[in-house]
Amino acid sequence: DQQVKQNSPSLSVQEGRISILNCDYTNSMFDYFLWYKKYPAEGPTFLISISSIKDKNEDGRFTVFLNKSAKHLSLHIVPSQPGDSAVYFCAARSGGGADGLTFGKGTHLIIQP
Amino acid sequence: DTGVSQNPRHKITKRGQNVTFRCDPISEHNRLYWYRQTLGQGPEFLTYFQNEAQLEKSRLLSDRFSAERPKGSFSTLEIQRTEQGDSAMYLCASSLGTSAFFGQGTRLTVV
């Protein structure tokens, strides 16, 4: 039972354009959501997070949007840069912040020059 | 302190052998997590410590797996009688608040 779903295994975007990565979840108890970026042979790197009491959080080129009624979140990267090419994981947790994270399967973002 | 450190980075072992991995978290972080990642999947939660207390264990953590964090600092994850299905990347993460920071992982190959 996949509680966090990233339905696009890969996404190709031209350099300078906007990248939009999507994530859906099924567990209503999730109250905190995170995005991680992962290069091959490295551990995931934390990018940005959002609490369930908010609907938007922005950090530089990265913005995360949360639609609780649709149980959907998205990560926007603008403008996209070649160094953004990586696998992006959506993750969620419940329990006020102490519980382990539940991850999606990831989306491989490829930035085309 | 530059981040979460894991050793070794790679481990190849024969089926049936025992292996132990070490994780050194970010020094002020009181929470430490172990995850496992296989090809094409996201990381899967295994277990969690708050200081030295192991507070949560996933059903993925069979009785061949044991984790410790004896002094609330570094942690070890031991796998006994390894099986080929144990081949994966084992990731450690630590946190103080709501965001967890990961190490580079230990890649285990069981042959």
Interface residues (C-beta under 8 A of the other chain):
Chain A: V4 Y32 L34 Y36 A41 E42 G43 P44 T45 F46 S49 S51 F89 A91 R93 G97 A98 D99 G100 L101 T102 F103 G104 K105 G106
Chain B: V4 Q6 R31 Y33 Y35 G40 Q41 G42 P43 E44 F45 L46 T47 Y48 Q50 L55 E56 S58 L91 A93 G97 T98 S99 A100 F101 F102 G103 Q104 G105 R107
